[in-house]
């Protein structure tokens, strides 16, 4: 599976918008494959942007049927989401650094986003 940064952005926006009193919960989008969503949520947990944990469903073999539960956005998750919320910056990121032929790391994306935000806000 390849990382889908549009899905990552959608997950983070969804978690930010969800009420705190309904957590932990499983992120679900009717138009997306649940296994793909769970895998991306797990990546976000591993990267420190979300807090949560995978839960094994009772009666299922250990290698299948994991429910990845989200507790909340972390501090870093809020910071990263703030950097990708602007649609103009997001479209520019997809056209330059996230394009399929580009070779990048998550750290490079974060640094590029910082530069874009500084340029947009006039911060030196």
HUVENCOR-V497649 format. One record per backbone hydrogen bond with DSSP energy under -0.5 kcal/mol. NH is the residue of the N-H (numbers start at 0). CO is the residue of the C=O. E is the energy in kcal/mol with one decimal. If there is no record, write none. Layout:
# HUVENCOR-V497649
nh=NH co=CO e=E
nh=NH co=CO e=E
This chain:
# HUVENCOR-V497649
nh=4 co=2 e=-0.7
nh=7 co=3 e=-2.4
nh=8 co=4 e=-2.3
nh=9 co=5 e=-2.3
nh=10 co=6 e=-2.8
nh=11 co=7 e=-2.4
nh=12 co=8 e=-2.5
nh=13 co=9 e=-2.2
nh=14 co=10 e=-2.7
nh=15 co=11 e=-2.4
nh=16 co=12 e=-1.8
nh=17 co=13 e=-1.0
nh=17 co=14 e=-0.6
nh=21 co=18 e=-1.5
nh=22 co=19 e=-1.0
nh=23 co=69 e=-0.7
nh=24 co=69 e=-1.7
nh=26 co=24 e=-0.5
nh=26 co=67 e=-0.5
nh=31 co=28 e=-1.9
nh=36 co=32 e=-2.2
nh=37 co=33 e=-3.0
nh=38 co=34 e=-2.2
nh=39 co=35 e=-2.1
nh=40 co=36 e=-2.7
nh=41 co=37 e=-2.5
nh=42 co=38 e=-2.0
nh=43 co=39 e=-2.2
nh=44 co=40 e=-2.1
nh=45 co=41 e=-2.8
nh=46 co=42 e=-2.2
nh=47 co=44 e=-1.2
nh=48 co=43 e=-2.0
nh=49 co=43 e=-1.7
nh=50 co=71 e=-3.0
nh=52 co=68 e=-1.9
nh=54 co=66 e=-3.6
nh=56 co=64 e=-2.0
nh=59 co=56 e=-1.7
nh=63 co=60 e=-1.7
nh=66 co=54 e=-3.4
nh=67 co=65 e=-0.6
nh=68 co=52 e=-2.9
nh=68 co=66 e=-0.8
nh=69 co=24 e=-3.3
nh=70 co=50 e=-3.6
nh=71 co=50 e=-1.6
nh=73 co=48 e=-2.1
nh=77 co=73 e=-2.4
nh=78 co=74 e=-2.3
nh=79 co=75 e=-2.9
nh=80 co=76 e=-2.6
nh=81 co=77 e=-2.4
nh=82 co=78 e=-1.4
nh=83 co=79 e=-1.0
nh=83 co=80 e=-0.7
nh=84 co=80 e=-1.0
nh=89 co=85 e=-2.5
nh=90 co=86 e=-2.7
nh=91 co=87 e=-2.1
nh=92 co=88 e=-2.6
nh=93 co=89 e=-2.4
nh=94 co=90 e=-1.9
nh=95 co=91 e=-1.6
nh=96 co=92 e=-0.9
nh=97 co=92 e=-2.9
nh=101 co=98 e=-2.1
nh=103 co=101 e=-0.6
nh=108 co=104 e=-2.0
nh=109 co=105 e=-2.4
nh=110 co=106 e=-2.3
nh=111 co=107 e=-2.6
nh=112 co=108 e=-2.6
nh=113 co=109 e=-2.1
nh=114 co=110 e=-2.0
nh=115 co=111 e=-2.1
nh=116 co=112 e=-2.5
nh=117 co=113 e=-2.4
nh=118 co=114 e=-2.3
nh=119 co=115 e=-2.4
nh=120 co=116 e=-2.4
nh=121 co=117 e=-1.4
nh=122 co=117 e=-1.4
